[in-house]
Amino acid sequence: MQRALDLLDRLPETRRPFLWLALLCALLWLPGFFTLPASDRDESRFAQASRQMVESRDYVRIHFGEVERNKKPAGIHWAQSASVHLLEAVGIPARDRIWPYRIPSLLGALAAVLATYHFGRSLVGRRAAFLGAAMLAGSFVLVIETHIAKTDAALLGAVAVSMGLMSRAYLKPDSFTRGEAAAFWLVLGASILLKGPIGPAVPLLAGVTLAMADRGWANGLPWLRALRPGTGIALMLAAAAPWFIAVTIATEGRFLTDAIGGDMLSKVGGADENHWGPPGYYLATFGLAAFPAAFLVLRAIPGTWGDRLQPPARFLLAWAVPIWLLFEAVTTKLPHYSLPAFPPLMLLAAQWAMDPLRREPPRWLAWLSVAALVGMALGLGIAAVALPVLADSRLSLVSLLALPAALALVVLALRALWQGRPARAGLLAVLLAVPLNAVVLEGVLPRLTAPWISPRLAALVRQSAPGLPAERFGVAGYHEPSLLFAMGGGIRLLRNGAEAAAFLGAEPGRLAAVSDRDEAAFRAAATAAGLPLREYGTVTGFNYSRGRRVAISLYGAGGQR
């Protein structure tokens, strides 16, 4: 045991840090990556829009079903389409599976972890940079984002690289090269294509904060001159402008109208991508979002703030604090929006943990950090056991493994903490999160039945009418994007039961799926029209987007097969 702990202590000094970090990322992220079905809502919307891009070969306009989705940039769809094309080029069927669309998220998260280590070495030292990158890799919110085919993990990769380059300009402006400056602006251009202005907002806010903290008017901001903003901004815009021009032309100006007027996609399924949360929501959920390393970040706060006059710590604080406050005060959305602040927070916590002269936190904060670690670990373990019972009314034997995994994480991490080895505690927590993640993401979630309604409904349709074209299938009362991904963008989304009856009777060979809330109106309309019905089966489950249980029955006209 002691020999293993000694080896663990030497791991941050490994000669192959990038290889070890990549291996850690694989162990943390690959469970569930291939087996989790497409989730609602954002993932299925992004993946379906990318699949329609692959099928239409139109890489300018973005469609989701029959709806144009041109309010948002196309960068993530290009990355997802490229992933599908590359896999199909080597003979791997990809466009109808969800995991190929997750590859850009996985690669973006990997880029963020490796960039955190690479650039963090000059900020906090090699050993602390390794620990900080490992803690970022294990962060619960990043683990989840690698399993979701959308923009946030990819954006984090772009932000980590751009801010890493900016840190070099800040710390050593005289040695910052023209090539590094060009790379900084090109990465920002790529971030615009991923998620609009959020990517550039991070260095902009950090730059304003540093200028104020350093009284930049007195020294002329040498780091800003090193970044060469005059030519750099033009380079950033040149990287992002071609698609904006092309889509404006292709949509005859509708792109600008959509961008100003609102997201057309929100009309499909009643969805809205803005998720509200009360003020202080990010802070309250940080223990879960940054698990298992949140306890170390909390303990490091007083010491980190005390080091704010040191240039590396000042830069990392200027990176983390303004963007955190922006999302906290302005957007109040879900925890993944705070991801751009995670790399500097992890580096600061790792530096504190590695410092033999570190300033210990006050007792109340120390106990709060312990409560965050224990509460989140045991909470995830209990949730893993309870979820199959609550969702499917069954006990999963595999889920029971989550409890000893969570308990081992808590006991060993706290033991190292009580021994005065916070760095060991942080690394142990991340490594012991591997089996916990494996149980939850591979052993529990993919094996649930109730939440995965769309794949089961699609299977019932294929069983009932093999080869049925998507446009000959309609659904009323269940308009989740995952169903479009499972069956194709051509399916008909019907407003109510009466419309479902009319759709079914309009042409022979059609099928209609009707939710329990619309079934009475559907049957009444079918009876009034003299339409005989044939029921093929019912799919029941829990619609987690709506927070209610549903039953969806599949119908055809009487006598059709």
Secondary structure, 3 states (H helix, E strand, C coil): CHHHHHHHHHHHHCCCHHHHHHHHHHHHHCCCCCCCCCCCCHHHHHHHHHHHHHHHCCCCCCEECCEECCCCCCHHHHHHHHHHHHHHHCCCCCCCCCHHHHHHHHHHHHHHHHHHHHHHHHHHCHHHHHHHHHHHHHCHHHHHHCCCCCCHHHHHHHHHHHHHHHHHHHHCHHHCCHHHHHHHHHHHHHHHHHHCCHHHHHHHHHHHHHHHHCCHHHHCCHHHHHHCHHHHHHHHHHHHHHHHHHHHHHCCCHHHHHHHHCCHHHHCCCCCCCCCCCCCHHHHHHHHHCCCCHHHHHHHHHHHHHCCCCHHHHHHHHHHHHHHHHHHHHHCCCHHHHHHHHHHHHHHHHHHHHCCCCCCCCHHHHHHHHHHHHHHHHHHHHHHHHHHHHHHCCCCCHHHHHHHHHHHHHHHHHHHHHCCCHHHHHHHHHHHHHHHHHHHHHHHHHHCCCCCHHHHHHHHHHHHCCCCCHHHEEEECCCCHHHHHHHCCCCEEECCHHHHHHHHHCCCCCEEEEECCCHHHHHHHHHHCCCCEEEEEEEEEEECCCCEEEEEEEEEECCCC
